[in-house]
Amino acid sequence: MKKIPKKWELIEDRLHAKCRIFEVRSQHFRHPKDGREGDFYVLNTSDWVNVLALTPTEEIVMVRQFRYGSRELSLETPGGVIEKGEDPVVAGLRELREETGFSGESARVLSECRPNSAILSNRCHFVLAENVKKVAEVDFDPNEEIETVLIPIAEISDRVRSGAISHSLALNALFNLFLEKGLSFA
């Protein structure tokens, strides 16, 4: 007989640590059927947005920036934090303009995902912005230093296969874009 997982019951939730961009919660759960209990740590943070920005000539606007976790330069889709109460499309267009100076005529939420549901409570929304053009100078956050990179959509598969694009949310965003456009990574 197939065993189907059950949703555990949250018994206690307390703040363990508060950091600048997230808080660590210590959560005590109980299994509803057999009563097993366990303590787990969850990172609560705001939802994120990643933007798939396409130029009229089918180039994807990407950014290259230093990432402190990997200690490497990362080629990825523009994105950032969605402010409390902010619409994902509004947040995506704001981040796109701040990081690259580009803006688009139309934008919509393409999809969303859970970045790591084992330890993160948030979602990442993928916004598709089409016919984007450079309209402003960049407006970086204090610790940002970003290079804008335009990549023809036809070259994305090679960049993914070579490992030049390895940021998991950027890969997820690009996968959803390829599904939307009926493209293949082959």
N, C-alpha and C positions, 0 to 999 in steps of 0.2 A: 504494500500500500504506500502510495506517495505521501510524504510528509510535507505539508504546506506550512511555511513560516508564519508566525503570528506577529502582530504588532505589539511591541512591549509597552507597558504602562509607565509613564513618567511619575515617579514617586516624589523626587526632590530635585530642585533646580536652584543652584546658587552660583553667584559670581565668584570665580577663582582668581581672575586677573583682568584688569582693564588696560588695554593698550591703545595706541593712537588710532589704529584703523580697524581693530576688532576687539572683542572681549572673549575671554576663555570662560566657559560655563562648565561647572562640575555637575553632572546630571546622574541621578540614581534611578535605574529602571528595574522593573519586575516583569518576568515573563507571565502572561496571563493564565497559562495552562498549568505549568509545573512549578511556578513560584520562584524560579531562579532569580537572583538579583545580581546587579553589577553596576559599577561606577564607570562612567564614560565622560570624556572631555569633548566639548563641541566648541568650535570657533563661530561666534555670531558676528556677522559683518553685513554691511549693506549689500544689496544686489549690485551686480556689475552689468556693464554693457560693452559689447564689442561691435564695431561698425564695419560692414562690408561696403566700402565706398567705391563705386565704379564710375570711371570717367566716360565721356561720350565715345572714346576710342577703345573701350573695353580694357582699360588698365585698372588694376586694383590698387588703391592707395593704402600703403602699409607704412609702418614705422619701425625704426631700429633704435633700440635704447638699451642701456645697461640695466640688468636685473640683479638686485642684491642677493636674492635667494640662490640663484645659479652662479652668480659672479661672472656672468657672460653677457655679451651683447645678444639681444633677441630680436628677430624679425617677426613682427606680429601685426595683427589688425589694430587700428586705433581703438582705444576704449578707456574705461575708468569706472568710477563709482557713480551709481544712481543716487542722487540726494533723496532724503525722505520725502515721499509724496510726489516725486518727479516722474513724469511719464518716460518710459524707456526710449521712445523715439526722440523726445526733447533732449534727454540726457546724451543719447548717441550723437545727435547733431552738434550739441555743445562740445562734447569731447573731440569730435572730428575737427571742428573749427579751432579749438584751443591747441590741439596737438599738431595739426597740419596746415591750418589756414584754409582748408577746403570746406565747401558746403554744397548741398544738393537741392534739386528741385522737388524731389519726392523721396519720402522715406517711410518705411514700415517695419514692424517686427517680423522677422523671418521665422525665428524659432527661439527656443530657450533650452537651457540645460541646468543640471545640478553639477557644479564644478567638481565636488568631491563629497558626496552625501554621507560618507563615513565620518567625516569630521567637520564639514562646513554646513551651515544652515541656509545659505543664500542660493540665489539663482543667477545665471548669466544670460542676458537677453542679447540676441543677435539681430542687429538692425541693418537692413539693406537700404542704402542710399544710392540712387542712380543719377547719372548725368551731373556728377560733382565737378566743381571747378574751384581753382584757387581764388579766394575772394578776400582774404585778409592775411595779416602776419600772424605767426604763431603766438600763443599766450601760455607759456609753460608754467606749471606749478614750480615752487622754489627748488625742488630736488630733481627736476626733469631736465634732460638734455636729449632731444629727439631728432633723428634724421628722417625726413619723409622720403619714401621710396615708392616709385610707381612701377608696378610689374604687370606686363601683359598677361591677361588671364590664361593665354595659351602656354605660358612658362611656369605657371603655378605647380603643376604636377611634378615637373623636374625639381623645383625648389623643395617640395615636400619629400620626394624620394631621396634627395641628396642630404636631407637633414638640415638644410638652410632655414627651413621653417619647422620648428619643433615645439613651439609654445602650444600647449594642449587646447586652450580656448581658441586660438587662431586656427588650429587644425579643425576643430569642431565647426567654427564659423565657415571656413572654406568648404568643408564637406557639405554643409547645408546650402551654401551658394551653388555648388556643383549640382546638387539634387534639384534645386530650383530652376537652374538653367538647362538641365538635361545633359550635363557634361560628365565626363569620366576621368578618373585619375590614371587610366591606362596609358 
